[in-house]
Amino acid sequence: MDICLRGCYEPTPQATDGKLRGFGRERTCKMVYFKLLLTAFFWGGTFVAARILGENVGPFSAAFLRFAVATILLAAIVWQREGRLPRLAGPQRLPVILLGLTGVFAYNAFFFKGLQLISAGRASLVIALNPVFIALLSAWFYKEKLTPVKMTGILLSVTGAMVVISRGSPAGIFQGGIGLGELMIFGCVLSWVAYSLIGKSVMQAVSPLVATAYAAFFGMLFLTVPAWVEGLPADLGNYTLPEWGSIVYLGLFGTVIGFVWYYEGIRQIGPMRAGLFINFVPVSAIVLAFLILSEPVTLSLLIGACLVLTGVYLTNRPAAGPASA
């Protein structure tokens, strides 16, 4: 049975035959999942790009340039498609500003500060909690049904991410107490959960593309001061070609395509289901590290990937009954 949700958009309203409408809905559902899977792949690549930038480019400078590139590209795409950048109505302005404050500025600030204090593996384990909190708060705020099967799928997916991140020894990551570093990375989780849930409300009035464009712009503004304090103006001329390539990758694939497709997923299948694809990020990061940085692929990666895939299937499979046939 193909995974398809009742909540997906139906792209063929002109079709009068029920089977044709069902086919259009099924095709749209498959495309949503394909885009979300590619988004996780692109976000996995951001870890490789960040490692290339890590030695010579400051964290706030990298974040500012990433969203500066994204803002320019998004503005150009919106202008090409709509002839202008749509103005925000009064009630829309504060939520959109909050998107830039949470998903761009706060997330990057917590992330880079946390990585100064704890290992990337320990940080990744905390970030793997994202889908759990998105699911619980989606059920609370948006009344998305959290059935036992969905909860099992979420737990399987998180377990798979933990297996991948810990290279097969999840218990070892829990050694040691919870300190400032862990709290900072937990701030990443809260920031991304807020970004996901606020985005669902914002997209009732604006498209995912426009929402992402404004979020990137406001996030870039919030990052301006810390990037300048970090010495960005003086360092710009010293960046190498691979570093500029990494910045462009972060802006184009990690932000423009990734954020827009993630928001399209939220809009069509809800924050709970879309957020679960975040657990594919560590899987794709390790695969890309193998392809680009020649890091080994282990048995734990394959086991973890299977657990994540099973969890995503259980959470997204249609409910039993005629409506899901």
Buried (B, 14 or more C-beta within 10 A) or exposed (E): EEBBBEBBBEEBEEBEEEEEBBEBBBBBBBBBBEBBBBBBBBBBBBBBBBBBBBEEBBBBBBBBBBBBBBBBBBBEBBEEEEEEBBEBEEEBEEBBBBBBBBBBBBBBBBBBBBBEBBEBBBBBBBBBBBBBBBBBBBBEEEEBEBEEEBBBBBBBBBBBBBBBBBBBEBEEBEEEEEEEBBBBBBBBBBBBBBBBBBBBEBBEBBBBBBBBBBBBBBBBBBBBEBBBEBEBEEBEEEBEEEBBEBBBBBBBBBBBBBBBBBBBBBBBBBBBBBBBBBBBBBBBBBBBBBEEEEBEEBEBBEBBBBBBBBBBEBBBBBEEEEEEE
